[in-house]
């Protein structure tokens, strides 16, 4: 392990949208939080400041649903979230906007589940490329925020990819990890190493909360 002070990265999935669990939205624009999602975003922001009162920076995926979730933390801290392309959702290419039930009936779905590291979404991105850009983002924060805490608002697959990395799991195991909407996953990283501190933590608003 590096002798330098590590950076703590709190990865927050965006709150629920009207299509969560129904459609593969990908990078299609115009998808906003549902009323429940806005409540989740508020609860997540409260949890972040309770667990990490000293935040050095807030970053967010450029997608509307992530920006809106990050805005709740901005309203508490007064800090402006910075959009970062590396945090964007996976590019699902030709599958963007398809119903999940239809996607799961595709013959290629078994490759997604069993060989995630080698699968490229038609006309889109591979999960290996997604993991690499997330690794690059965290490596940058290691250099810029040693000993500090960064909060990053993103999507389920980027968070799961980093959980795999921190646990030393092969990317093919990504679908064994669940990440709920507006949940917190925390990694600690320094040059050449990373560990998982917590996974899929979600605190209901105004309650003590639970770990899932």
C-alpha positions, -999 to +999 in steps of 0.1 A: +000+000+000+011+036-007+023+057+022+003+087+008-030+095+024-058+078+005-089+095-009-123+085+002-148+083-027-185+081-019-203+068-050-240+077-050-264+062-075-291+086-088-326+084-074-355+066-089-370+077-122-403+068-139-386+040-159-363+025-132-365-013-134-385-011-166-364+004-193-327+005-202-324+043-204-286+046-210-276+080-222-310+090-237-316+126-226-347+140-208-351+114-181-358+131-147-363+119-111-397+108-101-413+123-069-400+092-050-366+097-066-365+133-053-373+120-018-345+094-022-321+120-033-328+141-002-323+111+020-290+103+003-277+139+007-286+138+044-267+105+048-236+118+030-232+148+052-240+128+083-213+102+075-188+126+058-192+161+072-160+173+054-164+170+016-137+183-007-155+181-040-188+169-056-188+154-091-217+141-111-226+123-143-239+148-168-272+129-171-302+148-157-312+121-132-277+123-116-275+161-117-309+163-100-298+139-073-265+158-067-285+190-064-298+179-031-263+177-016-254+210-032-284+226-014-271+214+019-234+221+015-235+251-008-209+233-030-214+232-068-213+197-083-190+195-113-202+174-143-177+147-152-181+126-184-163+097-168-192+092-145-218+089-172-240+058-177-228+030-199-235+036-236-260+008-244-260+018-281-288+002-301-303-012-268-309+023-254-345+028-245-355-009-248-377-025-222-357-046-198-380-076-203-373-074-240-335-071-235-335-102-213-351-122-240-323-114-265-299-142-273-270-119-264-282-115-228-264-146-216-231-131-228-239-099-208-245-119-177-218-145-180-191-127-200-196-091-191-159-081-196-159-093-232-193-080-243-198-048-262-233-034-265-242-031-302-232+003-313-222+013-278-196+007-251-182-023-233-183-027-195-145-030-196-143+005-211-167+017-185-146+003-157-114+018-172-128+053-173-140+050-137-106+038-127-090+068-144-114+092-126-105+077-092-068+078-100-072+115-107-088+120-074-061+101-056-037+128-069-059+158-063-076+149-030-052+128-009-066+125+026-099+140+016-135+129+007-150+132-028-187+125-035-195+112-070-231+109-084-233+082-111-252+051-122-255+014-112-230-001-136-202+023-129-206+017-092-207-021-096-176-020-118-157-001-090-170-026-064-156-054-085-123-036-088-120-029-051-129-065-041-105-080-067-134-096-084-134-103-122-156-079-141-176-110-153-191-110-118-205-075-120-241-088-121-237-105-087-236-070-072-268-050-065-269-012-062-302+004-052-313+039-063-299+067-041-276+042-023-241+050-011-210+028-019-177+039-005-142+031-017-109+042-003-080+045-028-044+055-030-018+049-057-019+013-068-046+000-044-083+004-035-106-012-009-143-013-005-155+003+027-193-001+022-217-012-005-253-003-013-260+016+019-294+034+020-308+054+048-345+064+047-351+101+053-353+110+089-346+075+101-316+057+115-314+036+083-303+002+071-275-014+052-285-035+022 
